[in-house]
Amino acid sequence: MYTLPLPIVQGAAAPAAPGPAAAADAELVAQLQQGSEAAFRTLVERYQNRIYRTVLSLLRSPEEAEDVAQEVFVEVYQTIGRFRGEAALSTWLYRLATSRALKNRRRARAQKRFAYFTSLLGFDNQVLHEPADQGHPQAQLEEQQQLTLLLALIDRLPEQQQVAFTLRHEQELSYEEIAAVLNTTVPAVESLLFRARRTLRHHLSPALRHV
């Protein structure tokens, strides 16, 4: 019987990559399905940073990313018995992470839209957007503005493009791995990344056109 899932620790040191990853994960899955607490601890230690950073790239909120990453491992804890190995363990984890992150983001946006319209009708005085932080030194202002623009543009990409871009540039997954996570083909991933980069290059200032 498992104990309670381990908490996700923000900023924990990334574990060393396993040697033959697929074989190591297959053995880990077998142990998890037998109810091994040690295997579950190993799973969290091996993947918590990758999952947390993937979710953070999509949500931009450390607190929310911690919660969602925790939910991913809770879901693994609850459903590992149904895992049949049609995809790699890492692929399954990335699918769970991106799916939950996007679901949370859609819900948050819907709540903001509802709050905005109710505020227009005079039902409340909720402030939906905090003013920008003006405390940056002048020398860093342009860089900060460019970073803000980049993040805003990434957030406005179509979801499939955003996930592909995040997995490629934040997690450095191969095209084949991204295709497995998105359940699509390598050419489709190439197309998603091409369109995402084209959109970003079109809108970004020349200083950031290396994206």
Secondary structure in CASP SS format (residue, H / E / C, confidence):
PFRMAT SS
TARGET T0000
AUTHOR 0000-0000-0000
METHOD secondary structure of the structure
MODEL  1
M C 1.00
Y C 1.00
T C 1.00
L C 1.00
P C 1.00
L C 1.00
P C 1.00
I C 1.00
V C 1.00
Q C 1.00
G C 1.00
A C 1.00
A C 1.00
A C 1.00
P C 1.00
A C 1.00
A C 1.00
P C 1.00
G C 1.00
P C 1.00
A H 1.00
A H 1.00
A H 1.00
A H 1.00
D H 1.00
A H 1.00
E H 1.00
L H 1.00
V H 1.00
A H 1.00
Q H 1.00
L H 1.00
Q H 1.00
Q C 1.00
G C 1.00
S C 1.00
E H 1.00
A H 1.00
A H 1.00
F H 1.00
R H 1.00
T H 1.00
L H 1.00
V H 1.00
E H 1.00
R H 1.00
Y H 1.00
Q H 1.00
N H 1.00
R H 1.00
I H 1.00
Y H 1.00
R H 1.00
T H 1.00
V H 1.00
L H 1.00
S H 1.00
L H 1.00
L H 1.00
R C 1.00
S C 1.00
P H 1.00
E H 1.00
E H 1.00
A H 1.00
E H 1.00
D H 1.00
V H 1.00
A H 1.00
Q H 1.00
E H 1.00
V H 1.00
F H 1.00
V H 1.00
E H 1.00
V H 1.00
Y H 1.00
Q H 1.00
T H 1.00
I H 1.00
G H 1.00
R H 1.00
F C 1.00
R C 1.00
G C 1.00
E C 1.00
A C 1.00
A C 1.00
L H 1.00
S H 1.00
T H 1.00
W H 1.00
L H 1.00
Y H 1.00
R H 1.00
L H 1.00
A H 1.00
T H 1.00
S H 1.00
R H 1.00
A H 1.00
L H 1.00
K H 1.00
N H 1.00
R H 1.00
R H 1.00
R H 1.00
A H 1.00
R H 1.00
A H 1.00
Q H 1.00
K H 1.00
R H 1.00
F H 1.00
A H 1.00
Y H 1.00
F H 1.00
T H 1.00
S H 1.00
L H 1.00
L C 1.00
G C 1.00
F C 1.00
D C 1.00
N C 1.00
Q C 1.00
V C 1.00
L C 1.00
H C 1.00
E C 1.00
P C 1.00
A C 1.00
D C 1.00
Q C 1.00
G C 1.00
H C 1.00
P C 1.00
Q H 1.00
A H 1.00
Q H 1.00
L H 1.00
E H 1.00
E H 1.00
Q H 1.00
Q H 1.00
Q H 1.00
L H 1.00
T H 1.00
L H 1.00
L H 1.00
L H 1.00
A H 1.00
L H 1.00
I H 1.00
D H 1.00
R H 1.00
L C 1.00
P C 1.00
E H 1.00
Q H 1.00
Q H 1.00
Q H 1.00
V H 1.00
A H 1.00
F H 1.00
T H 1.00
L H 1.00
R H 1.00
H H 1.00
E C 1.00
Q C 1.00
E C 1.00
L C 1.00
S C 1.00
Y H 1.00
E H 1.00
E H 1.00
I H 1.00
A H 1.00
A H 1.00
V H 1.00
L H 1.00
N C 1.00
T C 1.00
T C 1.00
V H 1.00
P H 1.00
A H 1.00
V H 1.00
E H 1.00
S H 1.00
L H 1.00
L H 1.00
F H 1.00
R H 1.00
A H 1.00
R H 1.00
R H 1.00
T H 1.00
L H 1.00
R H 1.00
H H 1.00
H H 1.00
L C 1.00
S C 1.00
P H 1.00
A H 1.00
L H 1.00
R C 1.00
H C 1.00
V C 1.00
END
